[in-house]
Structure formats: C-alpha cells, structure tokens
Amino acid sequence: MVNVLLKKLFGTKNEREIKRLLPLVARINSLEPKISGLSDSQLKDKTPEFKKRLELGETLDDILPEAFAVVREVSKRTLKMRHFDVQLLGGIALHEGKIAEMKTGEGKTLVATLPVYLNALEGKGVNIITVNDYLATRDARWMSPIYNFLGMSVGVIVHGLTDEQRQSAYNSDITFGTNNEFGFDYLRDNMKYNISQYVQRELNYAIVDEVDSILIDEARTPLIISGPSEESTDKYYNINKIIPKLQRDADYTIDEKAKTVILTEEGNIKVEKLLGTGNLYDPSNIELVHHVLQGLKAHTLFKRDIDYIVKDGEVIIVDEFTGRLMPGRRWSDGLHQAIEAKEGVKIESENQTLATITFQNYFRMYKKLAGMTGTADTEAEEFGKIYNLDVLVIPTNQPMIRGDFPDVIYKTEKGKFTAALKEIEELHKREQPVLVGTISIEKSEV
C-alpha cells in the first residue's frame, strides 16, 4: 500500500530516472544550432579538442552534452539520420553503465554511437558485442562513417582471423565482435607466455546488444579451450554397441530437465555382462561408467537436427539460443565422441580442458558494462543481483501501434502446431507476411 502511494506521489523509479535525464537532453538540444553551424573540418577538430579537455582534468560527464551533439550532427551529415530525444536518453543510460530497454525499431544501433564515441575518447578501447558475426560486421560497416569522420578507428573480430589481425582490431578505438570471439580471445591470451602476444587490451567498456540473451540466457554457458588426449577411440564404438540393448526405466532413468542419466541396479548388472567386465563400480572401472552414461546421454537426450547436425561426416553443434551452427565447437568429457559413435562417423580423439570461463564471469571483468535489448525489464532483478546493472525503460519516439498478445499455452504439441497452422493460413489469405520462430531445425521442417 505504501509503495502504491509513493508511486502516485513521486512516480515509478523508471519515471524518476527519465525525469532526471531530461535536463541533460535539453542541454544537448540547446547545442544543436551552434554545432550545426560548424564546417566539416571544425567538427573533425572536436575529437582532439575533447581529448585535450580530458587531459586537463575534465570528465566524460563534463564533455557528454557537446560530444553527443557532435555525434548527432555527424550522423546527420554522413548517414542522413538524426538522433531523436529518446535515443539521447538511451545513449546517456548506456554511458552511465545501465541497460537501455528499447522497443524493436527504435534504433538501438544508432543509439550506441553516442556513448561509444564519448568513451572512446579516453583511448582505452570500447567493445560492442553482438550475437553473431553478421551483425558485428553489418553494424561496424553501417556506423563506421560516423566514427571515421571523427577520427576514430574501427575494428571487427570475426571467426577465422589471425592473431595479428585480431590484435589490430582490438587496438582500434572501437571494436565490434561476438560474445564467443571476445570470450575465446580472452582464454587464448591467458594461455600465452608473453604479454606482447596478447590480442586483447584491458577490458575497459563494453556495450552488449541483446543483453538479456548473452548475460542471462547464456550466463552460465562455459567457453572451453581443449587439447587432444592420447586415449584410444575404440571404447566409444564398443560402448555404443551395447546402448540399444539397455531399456529405459528398467536399466536406466532419465532426468530431462537436468540432462542426466542414471543406471539402475539391473542396468549395472546388464552392462557388466555386456562388456564382460567385473564390478562396474570398482575404482578401475570408474572411467568406464562415465562413458556408458555419456553414451546413454548421446542416445536419449541429444537429438539430431535439434542439438546437432551431421554434415560431411562431422557432428556440428547447433546453438540452442540462436539456432546457428557452431563448427569447431565440441562437447567435452567424451560426449561429442559418444554422439559421433552413435551417428557412425569418424570419432575424433577426446579433448582435455585447457582453459574455461563462463560469459557471466567474463563480462563481469569489464570496468564498465552496459547493454541494449527490447526486453530487459522482466529480468531487471537478475541484472541487478548478478551484474549490478540497472535497467532503464526508454519511451518510444512514437506511440506504439503494434499489438502484443499474451502467451497461449496448449496441452499438446500437436494442438499448438494445429492452432499455429490455422492462424498462418488466415494471415496468408489476407496476404500478410508471417515469420514463424521455432526452437530447432527439426521443428522448422515439420
């Protein structure tokens, strides 16, 4: 009751934050006539001027109004796009190390140019993290005219670059790349003996696009660098032969939520007979038990065209969050080999873990972290507890005309697909385009 009364008197926390930032937006707007009157060369001279002011003791906050006004003007001249007031709000939130929730179509990519330029003035590097190589390359090319006009260098980290190319990209004022590339580069750097061979700079400031996906959904996803062990691969073939002879519930039980498999007492006895071994839980057979359980996982919990595909005789993991293929990535602890045995392809030697880190631990090392997404407010509590990040919901530039409907839940998958098909047919009759998102390749091809 007290909270409701306080909200009526003072507004919500989000409304109070927006109100706090409005005078700063007004200050930026007041500079627009003056900045618009500058020539191209005078605008370009602003970058060394700002850097000099920082050297003399001013802070980024002191420079923010004029720097944002400069970026807005350069955007008008190079991209023919002018930042709206709500985009200025988003830019300020990102500079302050917050998560800016902006609805789809509100121009998050353009918003990022404001805090990126401002923070790049310190010369310590700014990283912009996206979910795939395509977006990293696209956004870098799209926004580069602004940065290049203002004398800022831009680098892009994508799969397949050499160490020299990566080092050059990281040494740029502004670096675009994916969460995977940034994370793996950090691991590889920490395996090197000489600091001069490091490709990354100090983790100074990062803006994470689709921040809820990367920092919440994939927070505990481990990035692993592994090396081959010298163990024989024959054991995977031998174990794979006995798996079809084991029966669910009688010989083993499955916890699909935890993705674990446990042998029953009857299953232990059957495996001992099938493999011709003694007591399965004798210390000398512990590794054997592990590989039997991995074989069961491969057959019961990991589905072809959902969790992985087989292409050119190779098992390739499918990213469960994006649906994209991840060539070169392998499951650890013998699971990938068990799946290779299941699919009858060549079994590569098992790898041993050399270095590992989760996205959560990696991104928490940045001195300043910010993010953008269309849906963050629902995870605001997690962002606050795990990353000490506040979420600011940015108003839309125009009133929302899109209709967002509540979720509809069906008893069965068949009922769900039948309802979806009916709606697709109705929309098709009205000549409306339809985008259907699914969780796997298999579901997409139903």
C-alpha positions as CSV (number, residue, x, y, z in Angstrom):
1,M,0.0,0.0,0.0
2,V,2.8,2.4,0.9
3,N,4.6,1.6,-2.3
4,V,1.5,2.3,-4.3
5,L,1.1,5.7,-2.6
6,L,4.7,6.6,-3.1
7,K,4.5,5.8,-6.8
8,K,1.4,8.1,-7.1
9,L,3.3,10.9,-5.4
10,F,6.7,10.6,-6.9
11,G,6.2,8.3,-9.9
12,T,8.0,4.9,-10.5
13,K,11.7,4.6,-10.2
14,N,11.9,4.5,-14.0
15,E,9.9,7.7,-14.4
16,R,12.1,9.4,-11.9
17,E,15.2,8.3,-13.8
18,I,13.8,9.6,-17.1
19,K,12.9,12.9,-15.4
20,R,16.5,13.2,-14.0
21,L,18.0,12.8,-17.5
22,L,15.6,15.2,-19.3
23,P,17.6,18.4,-18.4
24,L,20.7,16.8,-20.0
25,V,18.8,16.0,-23.1
26,A,17.6,19.7,-23.2
27,R,21.3,20.8,-22.8
28,I,22.3,18.6,-25.8
29,N,19.4,20.0,-27.9
30,S,20.4,23.6,-27.0
31,L,23.8,23.0,-28.5
32,E,22.4,21.8,-31.9
33,P,22.2,25.2,-33.6
34,K,25.8,26.0,-32.7
35,I,27.1,22.5,-33.7
36,S,25.1,22.6,-36.9
37,G,26.9,25.8,-37.9
38,L,30.3,24.2,-37.8
39,S,32.1,23.1,-41.0
40,D,33.2,19.5,-41.6
41,S,36.8,20.4,-40.6
42,Q,35.7,22.2,-37.4
43,L,33.6,19.1,-36.5
44,K,36.6,16.8,-37.0
45,D,38.7,19.1,-34.8
46,K,36.3,18.4,-31.9
47,T,37.9,14.9,-31.2
48,P,41.4,16.3,-30.4
49,E,39.7,19.1,-28.5
50,F,37.7,16.7,-26.3
51,K,40.8,14.6,-25.7
52,K,42.8,17.7,-24.6
53,R,40.0,18.6,-22.2
54,L,40.1,15.2,-20.7
55,E,43.9,15.5,-20.2
56,L,43.3,18.8,-18.5
57,G,41.1,17.2,-15.9
58,E,37.6,17.3,-17.3
59,T,35.5,14.2,-17.1
60,L,33.5,12.3,-19.7
61,D,30.3,13.6,-18.0
62,D,31.6,17.2,-18.5
63,I,32.1,16.6,-22.2
64,L,28.9,14.5,-22.7
65,P,26.5,17.2,-23.9
66,E,28.8,18.6,-26.6
67,A,30.1,15.2,-27.6
68,F,26.6,13.8,-28.1
69,A,25.6,17.0,-30.0
70,V,28.6,16.4,-32.3
71,V,27.8,12.8,-32.9
72,R,24.2,13.7,-33.8
73,E,25.4,16.3,-36.3
74,V,27.9,13.9,-37.9
75,S,25.2,11.3,-38.2
76,K,23.0,13.8,-40.0
77,R,25.8,14.6,-42.5
78,T,27.1,11.0,-43.1
79,L,24.1,8.7,-42.6
80,K,21.2,11.3,-43.0
81,M,19.9,10.2,-39.6
82,R,19.3,12.4,-36.6
83,H,19.1,11.0,-33.1
84,F,15.7,11.5,-31.5
85,D,15.4,12.8,-27.9
86,V,14.6,9.2,-26.7
87,Q,17.7,8.0,-28.4
88,L,19.7,10.6,-26.5
89,L,18.1,9.2,-23.3
90,G,19.2,5.7,-24.3
91,G,22.8,6.9,-25.1
92,I,23.0,8.6,-21.6
93,A,21.8,5.4,-19.9
94,L,24.4,3.3,-21.8
95,H,27.2,5.8,-20.8
96,E,26.1,5.5,-17.2
97,G,26.6,1.7,-17.3
98,K,22.9,0.8,-17.5
99,I,20.8,-1.5,-19.6
100,A,18.6,0.5,-22.0
101,E,15.4,-1.3,-22.9
102,M,14.3,0.0,-26.3
103,K,11.5,-1.5,-28.3
104,T,12.3,-3.1,-31.7
105,G,12.7,-0.5,-34.4
106,E,13.7,2.3,-32.0
107,G,17.2,2.4,-33.4
108,K,19.5,0.8,-30.8
109,T,22.4,0.6,-33.3
110,L,22.3,4.4,-33.8
111,V,21.9,5.0,-30.0
112,A,25.1,3.2,-29.3
113,T,27.2,5.6,-31.4
114,L,26.7,8.3,-28.7
115,P,28.3,6.5,-25.7
116,V,30.7,4.6,-27.9
117,Y,32.3,7.8,-29.3
118,L,32.3,9.5,-25.9
119,N,34.0,6.7,-24.1
120,A,36.4,6.0,-27.0
121,L,37.9,9.5,-26.3
122,E,39.8,8.1,-23.4
123,G,41.8,5.9,-25.7
124,K,41.3,2.7,-23.7
125,G,39.0,1.0,-26.2
126,V,35.3,0.3,-26.5
127,N,33.9,-3.1,-27.3
128,I,30.5,-3.6,-28.9
129,I,29.2,-7.2,-28.5
130,T,26.6,-8.7,-30.8
131,V,25.2,-12.3,-31.1
132,N,26.8,-13.2,-34.4
133,D,29.5,-12.4,-37.0
134,Y,26.9,-11.0,-39.5
135,L,25.6,-8.4,-37.1
136,A,29.1,-7.4,-35.9
137,T,30.2,-6.8,-39.5
138,R,27.0,-5.1,-40.5
139,D,26.9,-2.7,-37.6
140,A,30.6,-1.9,-37.9
141,R,30.1,-1.0,-41.6
142,W,26.9,0.8,-41.0
143,M,28.2,3.1,-38.2
144,S,31.8,3.4,-39.4
145,P,31.1,6.7,-41.4
146,I,30.3,8.4,-38.1
147,Y,33.4,7.1,-36.3
148,N,35.8,7.6,-39.2
149,F,34.6,11.2,-39.7
150,L,35.5,11.9,-36.1
151,G,38.9,10.3,-36.4
152,M,38.1,7.0,-34.6
153,S,39.4,3.7,-35.9
154,V,37.0,0.7,-36.1
155,G,37.9,-3.0,-35.9
156,V,35.8,-6.1,-36.3
157,I,36.5,-9.5,-34.7
158,V,35.1,-12.4,-36.6
159,H,35.9,-16.1,-36.9
160,G,39.0,-17.1,-38.8
161,L,41.2,-14.1,-38.1
162,T,44.9,-14.4,-37.4
163,D,46.4,-13.2,-34.1
164,E,47.9,-10.2,-35.9
165,Q,44.5,-9.3,-37.4
166,R,42.9,-9.7,-34.0
167,Q,45.5,-7.6,-32.3
168,S,45.0,-4.8,-34.9
169,A,41.2,-4.9,-34.4
170,Y,41.4,-4.8,-30.6
171,N,43.9,-1.9,-30.8
172,S,41.2,0.1,-32.7
173,D,39.3,2.8,-30.8
174,I,36.1,0.8,-31.3
175,T,35.9,-3.0,-31.7
176,F,32.9,-5.0,-32.8
177,G,32.5,-8.7,-32.3
178,T,30.5,-11.6,-30.9
179,N,30.5,-12.7,-27.3
180,N,32.1,-16.0,-28.3
181,E,35.0,-14.3,-30.1
182,F,35.7,-12.0,-27.2
183,G,35.5,-14.8,-24.6
184,F,37.7,-17.2,-26.5
185,D,40.3,-14.5,-27.2
186,Y,40.5,-13.9,-23.5
187,L,41.1,-17.6,-22.9
188,R,43.7,-17.8,-25.6
189,D,45.5,-14.8,-24.3
190,N,45.7,-16.3,-20.8
191,M,47.4,-19.4,-22.3
192,K,50.2,-17.3,-23.8
193,Y,53.6,-16.9,-22.1
194,N,54.4,-13.4,-23.3
195,I,52.1,-10.4,-22.7
196,S,53.3,-8.9,-26.0
197,Q,51.4,-11.8,-27.8
198,Y,48.1,-10.9,-26.2
199,V,45.5,-9.7,-28.7
200,Q,43.1,-8.1,-26.3
201,R,43.5,-4.8,-24.4
202,E,42.3,-4.0,-20.9
203,L,38.6,-4.8,-20.6
204,N,37.5,-1.2,-20.3
205,Y,34.0,-0.6,-21.5
206,A,31.5,-2.8,-23.3
207,I,28.0,-2.4,-24.7
208,V,26.3,-5.7,-25.1
209,D,23.5,-5.9,-27.8
210,E,20.6,-8.4,-27.0
211,V,22.0,-8.2,-23.5
212,D,19.3,-10.5,-22.0
213,S,20.3,-13.3,-24.3
214,I,24.0,-13.1,-23.6
215,L,24.1,-12.1,-19.9
216,I,21.0,-14.1,-18.7
217,D,20.2,-16.9,-21.1
218,E,23.8,-17.8,-21.8
219,A,25.3,-16.6,-18.5
220,R,26.5,-20.0,-17.3
221,T,27.5,-21.3,-20.7
222,P,31.1,-22.3,-20.4
223,L,33.6,-21.4,-23.1
224,I,36.2,-24.2,-23.2
225,I,39.5,-24.4,-25.0
226,S,40.7,-28.0,-25.1
227,G,43.5,-30.1,-26.4
228,P,43.6,-33.7,-27.7
229,S,44.4,-36.5,-25.3
230,E,46.1,-39.7,-26.4
231,E,43.3,-42.2,-25.4
232,S,42.0,-44.8,-27.9
233,T,38.7,-44.2,-29.5
234,D,37.8,-47.9,-29.7
235,K,36.0,-47.7,-26.3
236,Y,33.3,-45.4,-27.8
237,Y,32.5,-47.9,-30.5
238,N,32.3,-50.8,-28.0
239,I,30.1,-48.9,-25.6
240,N,27.8,-47.6,-28.5
241,K,27.1,-51.2,-29.4
242,I,25.5,-52.0,-26.0
243,I,23.4,-48.9,-25.6
244,P,20.5,-50.0,-27.8
245,K,20.3,-53.2,-25.6
246,L,19.5,-51.1,-22.5
247,Q,15.9,-50.3,-21.7
248,R,14.6,-47.1,-20.3
249,D,13.2,-47.3,-16.7
250,A,14.3,-50.9,-16.3
251,D,18.0,-50.3,-16.9
252,Y,18.3,-46.5,-16.6
253,T,16.4,-43.4,-15.7
254,I,16.4,-40.0,-17.3
255,D,16.1,-36.5,-15.8
256,E,15.4,-34.5,-19.0
257,K,15.4,-31.2,-17.2
258,A,18.9,-31.7,-15.6
259,K,20.0,-33.7,-18.7
260,T,21.3,-36.6,-16.7
261,V,21.1,-40.4,-16.9
262,I,21.4,-42.8,-14.1
263,L,21.9,-46.6,-14.3
264,T,19.5,-48.8,-12.2
265,E,20.8,-51.8,-10.3
266,E,19.5,-54.0,-13.1
267,G,21.3,-51.8,-15.6
268,N,24.6,-52.1,-13.7
269,I,24.4,-55.9,-13.9
270,K,23.4,-55.9,-17.6
271,V,26.3,-53.5,-18.5
272,E,28.7,-55.7,-16.6
273,K,27.6,-58.7,-18.6
274,L,27.5,-57.0,-22.0
275,L,31.0,-55.5,-21.5
276,G,32.4,-58.6,-19.8
277,T,33.8,-56.6,-17.0
278,G,33.8,-57.1,-13.3
279,N,32.2,-54.9,-10.7
280,L,31.2,-51.8,-12.7
281,Y,31.9,-49.5,-9.7
282,D,35.4,-50.9,-8.9
283,P,37.8,-48.0,-8.9
284,S,39.5,-49.3,-12.0
285,N,36.1,-49.1,-13.9
286,I,35.0,-45.6,-12.9
287,E,36.0,-44.2,-16.3
288,L,34.0,-46.9,-18.0
289,V,30.9,-46.0,-16.0
290,H,31.3,-42.4,-17.1
291,H,31.5,-43.3,-20.8
292,V,28.5,-45.6,-20.5
293,L,26.4,-42.7,-19.1
294,Q,27.7,-40.4,-21.8
295,G,26.7,-43.0,-24.4
296,L,23.2,-43.1,-22.9
297,K,23.0,-39.3,-22.9
298,A,24.0,-39.3,-26.6
299,H,21.2,-41.7,-27.5
300,T,18.5,-40.4,-25.3
301,L,19.0,-36.7,-24.6
302,F,20.8,-35.3,-27.7
303,K,18.7,-35.3,-30.8
304,R,19.9,-35.0,-34.4
305,D,18.7,-31.8,-36.1
306,I,17.9,-30.3,-32.8
307,D,21.0,-30.3,-30.7
308,Y,23.4,-31.0,-33.6
309,I,23.5,-31.9,-37.3
310,V,25.7,-34.3,-39.2
311,K,27.4,-32.6,-42.2
312,D,30.2,-34.1,-44.4
313,G,30.8,-36.8,-41.8
314,E,31.1,-34.4,-38.9
315,V,28.9,-33.7,-35.9
316,I,28.3,-30.0,-35.6
317,I,26.7,-28.4,-32.6
318,V,23.6,-26.2,-33.0
319,D,23.5,-23.2,-30.7
320,E,20.3,-23.7,-28.6
321,F,19.8,-20.0,-28.3
322,T,20.3,-18.8,-31.9
323,G,19.8,-21.9,-33.9
324,R,23.2,-21.2,-35.7
325,L,25.8,-23.9,-36.4
326,M,29.0,-23.8,-34.3
327,P,31.7,-25.5,-36.4
328,G,34.8,-26.2,-34.4
329,R,32.9,-26.3,-31.0
330,R,32.8,-29.7,-29.3
331,W,31.1,-31.1,-26.2
332,S,33.5,-32.1,-23.5
333,D,34.0,-35.2,-21.3
334,G,33.6,-37.7,-24.1
335,L,30.0,-36.6,-25.0
336,H,30.9,-35.5,-28.5
337,Q,32.7,-38.8,-29.2
338,A,29.7,-40.7,-27.9
339,I,27.5,-38.8,-30.4
340,E,30.0,-39.5,-33.2
341,A,29.8,-43.2,-32.4
342,K,26.0,-43.0,-32.3
343,E,26.0,-41.4,-35.8
344,G,28.6,-43.8,-37.2
345,V,31.0,-41.0,-38.2
346,K,34.8,-40.8,-37.5
347,I,35.5,-40.4,-33.8
348,E,37.9,-37.7,-33.0
349,S,40.2,-38.1,-30.0
350,E,38.8,-36.9,-26.7
351,N,39.9,-33.5,-25.6
352,Q,41.1,-32.3,-22.2
353,T,40.1,-28.9,-20.9
354,L,43.0,-26.4,-21.0
355,A,41.1,-23.2,-20.2
356,T,37.5,-22.3,-19.5
357,I,35.3,-19.3,-18.4
358,T,31.6,-18.5,-18.4
359,F,30.1,-15.5,-20.1
360,Q,29.0,-14.3,-16.7
361,N,32.5,-14.2,-15.3
362,Y,34.0,-12.8,-18.4
363,F,31.7,-9.8,-18.7
364,R,31.9,-9.0,-15.0
365,M,35.6,-8.2,-15.5
366,Y,34.8,-5.1,-17.6
367,K,35.4,-1.8,-15.8
368,K,32.1,-0.5,-17.2
369,L,29.4,-2.6,-18.7
370,A,26.1,-1.6,-20.4
371,G,23.6,-3.3,-22.6
372,M,20.7,-2.9,-25.0
373,T,17.7,-5.0,-25.7
374,G,14.0,-4.9,-26.4
375,T,13.2,-7.0,-23.3
376,A,15.2,-6.4,-20.1
377,D,12.7,-5.2,-17.5
378,T,11.4,-8.7,-16.8
379,E,15.0,-9.7,-15.8
380,A,15.8,-6.5,-14.0
381,E,16.2,-8.3,-10.7
382,E,18.8,-10.7,-12.1
383,F,20.7,-7.9,-13.9
384,G,20.9,-6.1,-10.6
385,K,22.0,-9.0,-8.4
386,I,24.5,-10.6,-10.8
387,Y,26.0,-7.7,-12.7
388,N,25.0,-4.7,-10.6
389,L,23.2,-3.2,-13.7
390,D,20.1,-1.1,-13.5
391,V,17.5,-1.3,-16.3
392,L,16.1,1.9,-17.8
393,V,13.0,1.5,-20.0
394,I,13.3,4.2,-22.7
395,P,10.0,5.6,-24.0
396,T,9.2,5.1,-27.7
397,N,9.6,8.0,-30.1
398,Q,6.1,7.5,-31.5
399,P,3.1,5.8,-29.7
400,M,3.2,2.0,-30.0
401,I,0.8,0.8,-32.6
402,R,2.0,-2.9,-32.6
403,G,-0.3,-5.2,-30.7
404,D,1.4,-7.5,-28.2
405,F,-0.8,-10.5,-27.3
406,P,-0.5,-12.7,-24.2
407,D,1.1,-16.2,-24.5
408,V,-1.2,-19.1,-25.4
409,I,-0.4,-22.5,-23.9
410,Y,-1.7,-25.8,-25.3
411,K,-1.9,-29.2,-23.7
412,T,-0.1,-30.9,-26.6
413,E,2.5,-30.0,-29.2
414,K,0.1,-31.2,-31.9
415,G,-2.6,-28.8,-30.6
416,K,-0.1,-26.0,-30.7
417,F,1.0,-26.6,-34.2
418,T,-2.6,-27.1,-35.4
419,A,-3.5,-23.7,-34.0
420,A,-0.4,-22.1,-35.5
421,L,-1.1,-23.6,-38.9
422,K,-4.7,-22.3,-38.8
423,E,-3.6,-18.7,-38.0
424,I,-0.9,-18.9,-40.7
425,E,-3.5,-19.9,-43.3
426,E,-5.8,-17.0,-42.2
427,L,-2.9,-14.5,-42.4
428,H,-1.8,-15.8,-45.8
429,K,-5.4,-15.4,-47.2
430,R,-5.1,-11.7,-46.2
431,E,-1.7,-11.6,-48.0
432,Q,0.1,-10.8,-44.7
433,P,3.7,-12.0,-44.4
434,V,4.3,-14.4,-41.5
435,L,7.5,-15.1,-39.6
436,V,7.5,-18.3,-37.5
437,G,10.2,-18.8,-35.0
438,T,11.0,-22.3,-33.7
439,I,13.5,-23.7,-31.2
440,S,15.2,-26.2,-33.6
441,I,15.9,-27.1,-37.2
442,E,13.6,-30.2,-36.8
443,K,10.6,-28.1,-35.7
444,S,11.2,-25.6,-38.6
445,E,10.9,-28.5,-41.1
446,V,7.8,-30.1,-39.6
